[in-house]
Structure formats: C-alpha cells, structure tokens
Amino acid sequence: MNAPLNNFTVLEPRPLYGIGTVARLTGLKPDTLRVWERRYGLGASYKSASGRRQYTQSDLEHLQLIAALVNDGARIGEIASSERKTLELLLKSRGKQLQRQLPPTKPQVVFVGESLCNWLDEHQGCISSVSALLCRRSLADAVDNLVLEGPVALLVVECAALSNSQINAAEVLAKQLNAGGTLVMYKLANERWLEELERRGVSTLEFPPETARFAYEMGKVVVTADTEQGEFDLGDLVQPKPRRYNDTELLAAAKLKNTLNCECPKHLSDLLLALNQFEEYSTQCSVENWQDAAVHASVYAYTNQARHLMEKALTAVLEEREVEYTALVQAQAKS
C-alpha cells in the first residue's frame, strides 16, 4: 500500500504488476494467488479503479520468497505471516541451491515532482529495473516534509526552471535522504545553472526525456548497485583494466597442460583469449541511440572485469610453475 510520510505527503511505489505477471514471476497460478490473498492476506497492495489487482515490487518479492519455500516443502500456513527477513533466513538455512532463489534487491530511486510522476505513470518500463517511489509534490514541499527510511540510490527531482534556490533545495533534499546521487530534470535552464550542477556532481536531463536516454540513466543506477555489492566499486568496474597477459603469453600458458596433471592453464587461457577478443569487439560495435550505448557500455565493463578476474585466477595457477611457464613464453615468442 502507499507509504505515508506525514499527513499530506505520500510515496507511491512503482512499477506495479498485474496478477498475470506475478504468476509468471513466482511460478504460482493466479487461482493460488487469489486463495492466498483470501486466506492469508497475501494480496496486492493496490487495486485499480476497475478493481484489478496491482502488486508492488515488495509484494512480488515477498511472494517469490514464499513460493520458493513452499516448493521446498514448507507449509504455507506456517510461513504466510512471516516478515521478509524471516523468510530470507529460512531460505538461507535450506542450502545454497535454494539460497540462489532469493530475489535480488532493486536499488531504490525517489522521484519528486507532479509532472515527472505523471510521465512515469505512462512510462513504467523505464523504471522496471529499480524500486521507484513517487512523490507528487513540489521540490520545496519535499524538502520540508519528505522523510524516508532506508538507502536511496538516486534522487530524481523535477525543476520547471532552474534557479539557484532550486539547485540548493535539491542538494538539501539529497542530504536529507542520504541519496547516493541526484538527477535534476529541467524544462528551462541556462548554461550557468547547468555548469553549477555539473560542478556539484549532479546529473541533468531535459524534461520530458527521450525514453531510451532515461532508461539508460536508470540502468546506470543498477550497475552502480551491482558493483557496490561486489569486490570493486563503480570506478574499478568502468575504468578499463590493462591486460596482464598478451596472446603469446596465453598460448604459452595453454601448453602447460603437457607438464602439469591439470587442464586449468589451458582452460583459463582459452577463456582469456576469448574475453580479449570479445572485449575488443564490444568497443567497436556501432550504436544508434542511448539505449544501445547503455547496453554496450555495460557489456564492455562487465567483460573487462571478467577478464581481470580470470587473469588473477591464471596468475594463481602459474605461480608454482614460473620456470616452465617462462621457458614456454620464450619458445612461443620465437616460433
């Protein structure tokens, strides 16, 4: 249901899912979902004006957890009233196979502005990769009244005409929400204010945006969230890493299978040769719009990271065979 913040400010979660989509994503039949709603209160938080069920992202993830446990033998009556954290612990306690069914947590993005929220109602596909919260109030109202628990990956604010006061207000609201970043959507702006926002590290986009470009901005939020959960931060992921091994060295490492009772050097070398080729290929793909650019940027970044990690794995394998490996590299270079 809507998340009330105070007497007049309400955050509306998006995207909303129909019962058919929820059935597909959980593996449950629509009739089962209706029975669970009637018996256990596991229903949709929203209903349209026509009475159609509309599930929030939280509703969906809760049902995914319950469906996974029920499929593993849990009794629905014993877990129906459990909170998400309890369900997650139950899944984790049942082994790694079931733990993989934990629904990924989507990064939370807050949108402020009535026109912006109305536009999002018509373009929910652009925000399907994030957990969106819509605030149909002005930026000034949000600064005075918007309070939110939990991490905010990105704050997106609507500014009809950029001014110094609005720039400052956006900065204040971002600090209040502890937002990881800010995106200002403007209708009118001059170079002075755009340069000031850039100086403060704030992204900008003209409103209404091109849908593909807006989807690209949302995709960047997801990439940031993914990398923050791993070994590297976003700078490590996006900044290209130099190659540790050239093709000659990789071919030499592959030949170590003759001296080791192990195929790891060959398999790792083959993987790295393929990643090297694909990494080069991904930088040469032509793109025609922002959506293509976003996809190819992610492909290149992830391939670059995968290659870097595989190089570290190969280095570990070669550490105890340095003499044989060096000799093979020299022989390979001469041939």
N, C-alpha and C positions, 0 to 999 in steps of 0.2 A: 504494500500500500504506500501512498505518498508519505514522505518522511517530513513531518512538521518540525520546523526550526523554532518558530515562535507563533504569535497569534496571526501574523499576516504573511509570513514567508514560507513557501512550500517548495521542496525539491521533488521533481518528478523523474523517476528512473527511466532510462531508455537504453537499449531498444526494448520493445515489448514483443512477445512471441505469442502466436496463436496456438491452440491446443494441438493442432496437427504437427506443427514444428517441434513442440515439446515432446510429443510422442515419438517423433523420429530421432530426436537427440538423446532421449532417455532409453529408447527401446521398449517403452511401455505402450500399451494400446490406449486409445482415447477413452474407451469404456473404463479401463482400470483407473485412469486419472480422475474420471468423474466419481467413481466409487470411493477412491481415496479422499477426494475432496469432501464427499458427503459423510464418510465415516470418521475420518481423522483430521479434517480441517486442512488437508494439504492441497489447497486450491490456488487459483490465480489471485494475485493481489489486486488486479484491475479487471473491470468489465467495461466494454464499450457501451455506448448509448443504446445499442441494439441488444445488449446482454451477452455479447460474445466474450469468452474468457480471454484475458490478456495477461501473460506471465512475465514477470520481471526477470532480469538476469539472476538475481538472488533466488527467486522461485525455481528457476531452471536448475541452477547448481545444487540446490537443496534436494530436488527430485533426482538428479543424477547420482548423488551420494546414496540416497535411499534405494534407488533401483539397483545400484551395484551391490549393496549389502543384501538385498532381498534375493538377487540372483545367486549370491553365495550361500544362501541358506538361512539368513536372518528372518525373523518373523516381523511382518510389517507392524503389527500391534505393539511390539516391544520397542520399536525404534521411531515410530511416527512422530512422537512428541520431542525427540532429541534435537538439540541445537546442532549447528553446523560443526562446531569444534569437536563435539562428542562423536558425531558421525565420522569425521576425518580420523580421529583416534582409533575408532573401531576398524576402519578400512586399513590403516597402517598396521594394526595388530594382526591382521589376517595375511600378512606376507607381501612381498614385493610385487607379485603378479597382480593382486587386487589394488595395491597402492598406486599402480600406474593409472587407475581409473579415477583418481582424484581430479575433479575438474580444475583446470588452470584458473588462477585468479586474474581477472582482467584489470588493467590499470584504470584508476578512477579519474574521470575528467569532469570538471564542473563548468557549465555554460551559463553565462549571465546575460540577460537581455531578452525582451519580449520578441522582437523581430527575429533574432537569432534562433530562439527556441521554436518559433513558428516555422522557420525554414527547416530546422532539424526534423520537425514532425513529418515533413514531406520528403526528407532525405535520410531516413533511418539507416539505410545501407551504408552510409558514410561513417557511421559510428558503431557498426556491428562489432568491431574489434576491441572496443573499450566499454567500460561500465560508465555510462553517462548519467549525470544528474543535472536536470534543467531547472534554472531559476528565472522565472518570467518577471523579473523586477529590474529596475534601473541599476546602474553601477553604484550610484550614491546610496540607494536603499540597501543594496547588498553589503556595502561597507559598514553600514550602521546595524545591520540585523543578521547577516549570514554567519552562522556558526556550524561547523561540521566536524565530526569525529572521524579519525582515520586518515590515511595518507591520500593526498591529492597529487596525481602525477602531472596534471596540467590544468590551468585555469584559462578559460576562453571567455573574453568579455567583448560585448558589443559597444562600440562608440560611434554615434552618428557622425559627429565632427570632432576630430582630435583636438585636444587643448592640453595645456599644462596641468590643469586641475584633474582632468580625466586620467592622464598618464600617472599622476601621483596617486589617484584613487585606485587604479589598477594595481599599483605597486603595494599599497596598503592592504588591499584585499588578498593579494597573493601571500603576503606575510601572515595575515590572519589565518589563512587556510594552510599555511606551510606548503604551498604548491611547489612542485619541482620545476615548473616553467610556466610562462604566460604567453598567450597568443591574443593579440588585440585585433578585432575585426572592425574595420572602419568604412564609412561611406565617403567622408570628405577628410582630406588631410593635406598638409603642405610638407615640403621636404624637411623643414626644420624639425617638426614633431616626429616624422619618421626616423630621422637621424638620431633624435634623442632616445627614441625607443630602442633603436639598434645599439646605441651606446650603453643602455641599461641591460642589454641582453634579452630584450623582449622581441618575439617574432610578431610580424604583422601580415595581414591578409585583407584584401578589399572585400567588402560585403555588398551583395551576395557573392560567394566564391564560386569558382569553377569546381564542380563536384569532384573531379579527379584530383585536383590540387588539394582540396580539403581532405579527401581520403588519404592522400599522401602524408599530410600533417598528422593525421590520426595514426597512420602506420608508423611514423617516427616515434610516437609515444610508446607503442608496443615494443619496438626494437629496443628502446631505452630500458623499458621494464624487464625485458628478457635478459639483456646483458647485465643488468644490475643484480640479477639473481644468480649469475654465474661467476666465473673466475675473473672476468675482465669487466671494466666499466665501458661506457659507450665510446670514449676516446680510444681505448685499446681496440675495440671492435672496428670502428670506422677507419682509423688510421692504418693504412696498409703496412703490413709487416714484411720486411725484406726476407728473401729466401735464404734458408740456411744451407741448402744443398742445390747444386746445379744438376742438369740432366746427366752429365758424365759421372758425377759422384753417386747419383741414384742408381745408374746402371751398374756401377761397381758394387754398390751395396747389395743389389739383387743377386749378384754372383756368389755372395757369401753362403748361399744355400749349399754350395759344394763343400764347404769346410765346417759348417755347423749342422748339427742334427736338429734343425729348426727352420721353418719356412717363413718366420716373421720378417727377416730382412727383405725377402723378395716381395711378400705381400704388401708391406709398408711402402717399399719403393714403387711398386706398381700403382698404389693408391696416390702417392705423391706426384708421380708423373702425370696421372690423370687430373689431379687437382690443379697442377701447374698449368696444364693445357686449358682446363675449363676456366680458371681464373683469368687467363689471358683472353679467352673468348668472351667472357662476360663484360670485359671492358670495351670490347669492340662492337657490341650489339647496338644497333640504331634504335632510338626511342623517339616516339612521335608526340607523347603527352606526359603530363606529370605522373599519371598512374604507372605508365611503363617505366619512367625514371625511378619511381619509388621501388618497384619490383626489382629492377636491375641493381639498384644500389644495395638492397638487402641481400640479393644473391651474391654479389661480389663480396660484401662484408662478411657474410657467413662462410663463403668459400675460403676467403683469406684466413679467417680464424681457424677453420677446419685444417687447412694446410699447415698453419703454425703449430697446432696441437699434434698433428701427425709427425711433424719434424721432431718435436720433442720426444715422441714415442720412439722414433727411429734412432735418435741420439742415445736413448737409454739402452736400446738393443745393441748398439755398436760399441758401447763403452768398453766392454771386456774383450773386444776383438779389434782394437785400434791398429795393431801391427798388420794383421791380414787385410783390413779394410784399406789402409794407406797404400799397401802394395797393389791392391786391385785397382785403386783410383789411378795410380801412376801407369799401370798397364793399360787401363781403359783409355787414358788420355793419349797414349802413344798409338793405339790401334785406329 
